[in-house]
Amino acid sequence: MKRFYKLAEPLAGPDGWAITLDGRPVKTPARAALVVPGEALAEVIAAEWSAQGDTVHPGSMPMTGFANATIDRVLPALADFRAQIAAYSASDLFCYRAGEPPELAVLQARDWDPLLDWARGRYDVSFIVTDGIMPVDQPVATLARLSAVVDAIDPWLLAGAATLTQIGGTLVGMLAYLEGEIEAEALFDAATLDERWQAEQWGEDEEASARLAVRRDDFLAAARYCALAGQK
């Protein structure tokens, strides 16, 4: 749509921080008030609106998008959304290793074992690690414990946390990021280790590289949203 405003700014209120355009509050796609819990996130969202040119491009405003998704989709169906994230504990990427070639398995162990070890100590859980892609059943106690951990995540972080989990394929990695155990870029590199290794062995494919770059941008945007949403 064409830009119809001059000034975008955050505004503190009784329920949090609203974003206003020439003094009028911004609405979500579902027509709810776009009100976020912290000043830092509100300032970045207002900056996204300010940075628009003559035409407003929603795709260039990821923090606005995550906040909209939280208000319109996450908060109204909180239990279902948490369950979708927790389901990744049954098939975490880090538990599935390459049987061949051994060089890749070594790299996987180097990058993934420390995060599994961290989760074991942090949450008192155990994991079954296997070679290949055939599903294995993780311990029931592990699934229950990690589900409880997801239930305790601040609802305002869940939209970003879901994106991190889905793109990376790892619940353990997402939790490690939220708890400051690993930086976002390092986590993305760990989660895409297999793809990058294949590209190194057989050469890069332009389309595959472009898709990976888009996933990286989306992943880092989700990580940034979590960092901002966690500042109240």
One Martini backbone bead per residue (centre of mass of N, CA, C, O) as a GRO file, in nm:
protein
  232
    1MET     BB    1   0.102   0.032   0.012
    2LYS     BB    2   0.067   0.351   0.053
    3ARG     BB    3   0.195   0.605   0.205
    4PHE     BB    4   0.000   0.786   0.486
    5TYR     BB    5   0.254   0.890   0.654
    6LYS     BB    6   0.509   1.054   0.859
    7LEU     BB    7   0.479   0.944   1.166
    8ALA     BB    8   0.662   0.708   1.369
    9GLU     BB    9   0.567   0.590   1.706
   10PRO     BB   10   0.593   0.529   2.029
   11LEU     BB   11   0.343   0.440   2.297
   12ALA     BB   12   0.264   0.464   2.612
   13GLY     BB   13   0.065   0.239   2.818
   14PRO     BB   14  -0.124   0.033   3.023
   15ASP     BB   15  -0.058  -0.233   2.811
   16GLY     BB   16   0.188  -0.076   2.675
   17TRP     BB   17   0.320  -0.055   2.342
   18ALA     BB   18   0.249   0.153   2.096
   19ILE     BB   19   0.187   0.226   1.746
   20THR     BB   20   0.217   0.530   1.564
   21LEU     BB   21   0.043   0.721   1.299
   22ASP     BB   22   0.001   1.029   1.341
   23GLY     BB   23  -0.138   0.922   1.632
   24ARG     BB   24  -0.229   0.649   1.516
   25PRO     BB   25  -0.306   0.336   1.571
   26VAL     BB   26  -0.196   0.032   1.511
   27LYS     BB   27  -0.296  -0.253   1.331
   28THR     BB   28  -0.370  -0.556   1.277
   29PRO     BB   29  -0.495  -0.772   1.047
   30ALA     BB   30  -0.731  -0.836   1.282
   31ARG     BB   31  -0.778  -0.546   1.431
   32ALA     BB   32  -0.577  -0.517   1.646
   33ALA     BB   33  -0.382  -0.393   1.871
   34LEU     BB   34  -0.048  -0.274   1.848
   35VAL     BB   35   0.079  -0.421   2.141
   36VAL     BB   36   0.370  -0.413   2.338
   37PRO     BB   37   0.569  -0.483   2.628
   38GLY     BB   38   0.820  -0.316   2.499
   39GLU     BB   39   1.024  -0.058   2.405
   40ALA     BB   40   1.230  -0.188   2.213
   41LEU     BB   41   1.027  -0.313   2.016
   42ALA     BB   42   0.868  -0.055   1.950
   43GLU     BB   43   1.104   0.102   1.824
   44VAL     BB   44   1.160  -0.096   1.590
   45ILE     BB   45   0.883  -0.088   1.462
   46ALA     BB   46   0.878   0.215   1.411
   47ALA     BB   47   1.132   0.207   1.229
   48GLU     BB   48   1.008   0.038   1.004
   49TRP     BB   49   0.795   0.250   0.926
   50SER     BB   50   0.994   0.487   0.877
   51ALA     BB   51   1.164   0.328   0.640
   52GLN     BB   52   0.956   0.379   0.448
   53GLY     BB   53   0.844   0.474   0.162
   54ASP     BB   54   0.597   0.526  -0.058
   55THR     BB   55   0.594   0.217   0.006
   56VAL     BB   56   0.452  -0.048   0.182
   57HIS     BB   57   0.654  -0.332   0.306
   58PRO     BB   58   0.597  -0.598   0.502
   59GLY     BB   59   0.860  -0.774   0.435
   60SER     BB   60   1.044  -0.526   0.575
   61MET     BB   61   0.880  -0.607   0.871
   62PRO     BB   62   0.951  -0.842   1.093
   63MET     BB   63   0.865  -0.732   1.376
   64THR     BB   64   0.579  -0.675   1.298
   65GLY     BB   65   0.508  -0.964   1.214
   66PHE     BB   66   0.556  -1.102   1.488
   67ALA     BB   67   0.358  -0.931   1.650
   68ASN     BB   68   0.108  -1.001   1.487
   69ALA     BB   69   0.123  -1.309   1.532
   70THR     BB   70   0.096  -1.301   1.836
   71ILE     BB   71  -0.184  -1.160   1.851
   72ASP     BB   72  -0.350  -1.333   1.624
   73ARG     BB   73  -0.224  -1.648   1.686
   74VAL     BB   74  -0.095  -1.715   1.964
   75LEU     BB   75  -0.268  -1.607   2.207
   76PRO     BB   76  -0.547  -1.753   2.116
   77ALA     BB   77  -0.346  -2.044   2.088
   78LEU     BB   78  -0.130  -2.137   2.304
   79ALA     BB   79  -0.136  -2.447   2.342
   80ASP     BB   80  -0.104  -2.526   2.043
   81PHE     BB   81   0.161  -2.377   1.992
   82ARG     BB   82   0.332  -2.524   2.202
   83ALA     BB   83   0.288  -2.811   2.090
   84GLN     BB   84   0.430  -2.766   1.816
   85ILE     BB   85   0.708  -2.718   1.939
   86ALA     BB   86   0.739  -2.969   2.130
   87ALA     BB   87   0.735  -3.190   1.900
   88TYR     BB   88   1.050  -3.164   1.833
   89SER     BB   89   1.156  -3.358   2.062
   90ALA     BB   90   1.101  -3.629   1.882
   91SER     BB   91   1.296  -3.490   1.617
   92ASP     BB   92   1.576  -3.394   1.664
   93LEU     BB   93   1.836  -3.324   1.469
   94PHE     BB   94   2.077  -3.391   1.679
   95CYS     BB   95   1.985  -3.717   1.681
   96TYR     BB   96   2.077  -3.721   1.365
   97ARG     BB   97   2.310  -3.918   1.196
   98ALA     BB   98   2.573  -3.997   0.999
   99GLY     BB   99   2.698  -4.289   0.879
  100GLU     BB  100   2.761  -4.145   0.605
  101PRO     BB  101   3.028  -4.003   0.625
  102PRO     BB  102   3.258  -3.975   0.877
  103GLU     BB  103   3.320  -3.671   0.846
  104LEU     BB  104   3.031  -3.573   0.911
  105ALA     BB  105   2.997  -3.706   1.188
  106VAL     BB  106   3.220  -3.541   1.323
  107LEU     BB  107   3.088  -3.263   1.284
  108GLN     BB  108   2.829  -3.321   1.432
  109ALA     BB  109   2.957  -3.382   1.705
  110ARG     BB  110   3.098  -3.110   1.742
  111ASP     BB  111   2.819  -2.929   1.723
  112TRP     BB  112   2.591  -3.113   1.887
  113ASP     BB  113   2.686  -3.237   2.157
  114PRO     BB  114   2.706  -2.980   2.338
  115LEU     BB  115   2.393  -2.926   2.330
  116LEU     BB  116   2.298  -3.192   2.448
  117ASP     BB  117   2.463  -3.170   2.709
  118TRP     BB  118   2.330  -2.914   2.806
  119ALA     BB  119   2.039  -3.028   2.822
  120ARG     BB  120   2.091  -3.251   3.021
  121GLY     BB  121   2.183  -3.058   3.255
  122ARG     BB  122   1.951  -2.842   3.252
  123TYR     BB  123   1.687  -3.073   3.237
  124ASP     BB  124   1.723  -3.372   3.301
  125VAL     BB  125   1.796  -3.542   3.029
  126SER     BB  126   1.753  -3.774   2.756
  127PHE     BB  127   1.911  -3.922   2.458
  128ILE     BB  128   1.862  -4.060   2.135
  129VAL     BB  129   2.120  -4.155   1.921
  130THR     BB  130   2.133  -4.176   1.559
  131ASP     BB  131   2.162  -4.340   1.256
  132GLY     BB  132   1.998  -4.167   1.040
  133ILE     BB  133   1.624  -4.133   0.959
  134MET     BB  134   1.504  -4.319   1.147
  135PRO     BB  135   1.288  -4.332   1.382
  136VAL     BB  136   1.297  -4.245   1.729
  137ASP     BB  137   1.232  -4.297   2.066
  138GLN     BB  138   1.196  -4.091   2.308
  139PRO     BB  139   1.183  -4.032   2.617
  140VAL     BB  140   0.912  -3.958   2.799
  141ALA     BB  141   1.050  -3.769   3.005
  142THR     BB  142   1.169  -3.578   2.794
  143LEU     BB  143   0.908  -3.482   2.661
  144ALA     BB  144   0.779  -3.369   2.919
  145ARG     BB  145   1.000  -3.169   3.001
  146LEU     BB  146   1.012  -3.001   2.735
  147SER     BB  147   0.717  -2.917   2.742
  148ALA     BB  148   0.745  -2.755   3.006
  149VAL     BB  149   0.949  -2.555   2.897
  150VAL     BB  150   0.768  -2.435   2.678
  151ASP     BB  151   0.539  -2.344   2.877
  152ALA     BB  152   0.752  -2.120   3.011
  153ILE     BB  153   0.748  -1.945   2.779
  154ASP     BB  154   0.711  -1.652   2.670
  155PRO     BB  155   0.458  -1.568   2.464
  156TRP     BB  156   0.625  -1.335   2.307
  157LEU     BB  157   0.845  -1.560   2.193
  158LEU     BB  158   0.701  -1.787   2.016
  159ALA     BB  159   0.718  -1.694   1.724
  160GLY     BB  160   1.028  -1.701   1.714
  161ALA     BB  161   1.073  -1.988   1.828
  162ALA     BB  162   0.927  -2.138   1.600
  163THR     BB  163   1.114  -2.049   1.371
  164LEU     BB  164   1.374  -2.166   1.483
  165THR     BB  165   1.272  -2.460   1.497
  166GLN     BB  166   1.183  -2.501   1.202
  167ILE     BB  167   1.443  -2.422   1.051
  168GLY     BB  168   1.643  -2.601   1.235
  169GLY     BB  169   1.503  -2.871   1.372
  170THR     BB  170   1.550  -2.757   1.687
  171LEU     BB  171   1.480  -2.739   2.021
  172VAL     BB  172   1.750  -2.729   2.163
  173GLY     BB  173   1.863  -2.485   2.008
  174MET     BB  174   1.649  -2.281   2.088
  175LEU     BB  175   1.696  -2.297   2.396
  176ALA     BB  176   1.994  -2.218   2.386
  177TYR     BB  177   1.942  -1.937   2.281
  178LEU     BB  178   1.747  -1.826   2.501
  179GLU     BB  179   1.988  -1.904   2.728
  180GLY     BB  180   2.282  -1.820   2.602
  181GLU     BB  181   2.458  -2.070   2.471
  182ILE     BB  182   2.399  -1.942   2.176
  183GLU     BB  183   2.431  -1.805   1.883
  184ALA     BB  184   2.252  -1.756   1.605
  185GLU     BB  185   2.466  -1.812   1.382
  186ALA     BB  186   2.574  -2.075   1.507
  187LEU     BB  187   2.306  -2.226   1.497
  188PHE     BB  188   2.259  -2.217   1.196
  189ASP     BB  189   2.519  -2.364   1.118
  190ALA     BB  190   2.448  -2.625   1.268
  191ALA     BB  191   2.164  -2.679   1.124
  192THR     BB  192   2.331  -2.652   0.821
  193LEU     BB  193   2.568  -2.852   0.791
  194ASP     BB  194   2.487  -3.054   0.569
  195GLU     BB  195   2.448  -2.851   0.337
  196ARG     BB  196   2.732  -2.724   0.345
  197TRP     BB  197   2.890  -2.986   0.300
  198GLN     BB  198   2.771  -3.058   0.026
  199ALA     BB  199   2.866  -2.800  -0.117
  200GLU     BB  200   3.171  -2.854  -0.072
  201GLN     BB  201   3.178  -3.129  -0.232
  202TRP     BB  202   2.976  -3.042  -0.508
  203GLY     BB  203   2.887  -2.766  -0.500
  204GLU     BB  204   2.717  -2.486  -0.576
  205ASP     BB  205   2.379  -2.389  -0.579
  206GLU     BB  206   2.207  -2.116  -0.651
  207GLU     BB  207   1.927  -2.188  -0.540
  208ALA     BB  208   2.018  -2.308  -0.271
  209SER     BB  209   2.168  -2.055  -0.173
  210ALA     BB  210   1.921  -1.868  -0.176
  211ARG     BB  211   1.750  -2.029   0.027
  212LEU     BB  212   1.954  -2.015   0.258
  213ALA     BB  213   1.956  -1.706   0.283
  214VAL     BB  214   1.660  -1.676   0.359
  215ARG     BB  215   1.667  -1.852   0.611
  216ARG     BB  216   1.875  -1.683   0.758
  217ASP     BB  217   1.714  -1.423   0.775
  218ASP     BB  218   1.472  -1.545   0.928
  219PHE     BB  219   1.631  -1.652   1.169
  220LEU     BB  220   1.759  -1.380   1.265
  221ALA     BB  221   1.490  -1.237   1.303
  222ALA     BB  222   1.382  -1.425   1.524
  223ALA     BB  223   1.612  -1.374   1.721
  224ARG     BB  224   1.567  -1.072   1.749
  225TYR     BB  225   1.283  -1.083   1.853
  226CYS     BB  226   1.343  -1.238   2.113
  227ALA     BB  227   1.534  -1.026   2.231
  228LEU     BB  228   1.322  -0.794   2.236
  229ALA     BB  229   1.077  -0.940   2.381
  230GLY     BB  230   1.258  -0.988   2.650
  231GLN     BB  231   1.225  -0.674   2.684
  232LYS     BB  232   1.047  -0.504   2.962
   0.00000   0.00000   0.00000
